[in-house]
Amino acid sequence: MNQDELKKQVAEAALEYVESGTVIGVGTGSTANFFIDALAGIKGKIDGTVASSVASAERLKGHGIPVLDLNEAGELSVYIDGADETNSQLHLIKGGGGALTREKIVAGASRKFVCICDESKLVSVLGAFPLPIEVIPMAQSYVARELVKLGGRPELRQGFTTDNGNIILDVKDLEIMEPCKFESELNNIPGIVTVGIFANRPADVLLLGTANGVDTRTAG
Ligand code: 5RP
């Protein structure tokens, strides 16, 4: 199976976590897109969705799936999204698509977070994937200097503006040994809007696409 087939496999497996008569959170990226396409087949089962990006909202609407404002939706039953990296404790790096802020908000507003990935995303230590950080534009240089002090090598994502009007710094050369602590530490730097480490609120379930089928994991 190629990587897209593995992504499609886990996206379809995630339908099992969609509860009837609820509003669900929907993520961003190529794996989330496979989920959106699969969700179209059972769209009558749910009351609606909250999207973590403008791109996902457009794709959902294209399938005739209702997209609600989070402020009107209240608590969501489940959030389903991909990741750039995951460790065995279901701490994640996210934000490769630049949607990390809304992803973290929608994940936080959901009772359960189901992460869908192909097996290439499972790592023992987070950080080989450059860590995306959303930053207020006027703080770019200051935040970059602080990140260098912490051992990272930040690079501006060229030509990219987030759905919230901010920039992304992708931070290379990190070995994130203590994801919860590092996430909190970065959250304290003024000018950082969102850090792409999802460790203090990790995924609850990981559906990992492998050549032998879907490997379902919980933190451990
Ligand atoms: C977008 C994300 C995505 O979940 C992450 O980049 C994984 O993407 P893909 O499913 O395309 O591999 O965090 O901001």
Boltz pocket constraint, residues with backbone or C-beta under 6 A from the ligand:
constraints:
  - pocket:
      binder: B
      contacts: [[A, 27], [A, 28], [A, 29], [A, 30], [A, 31], [A, 32], [A, 81], [A, 82], [A, 83], [A, 84], [A, 93], [A, 94], [A, 95], [A, 96], [A, 97], [A, 98], [A, 99], [A, 100], [A, 103], [A, 116]]
      max_distance: 6.0
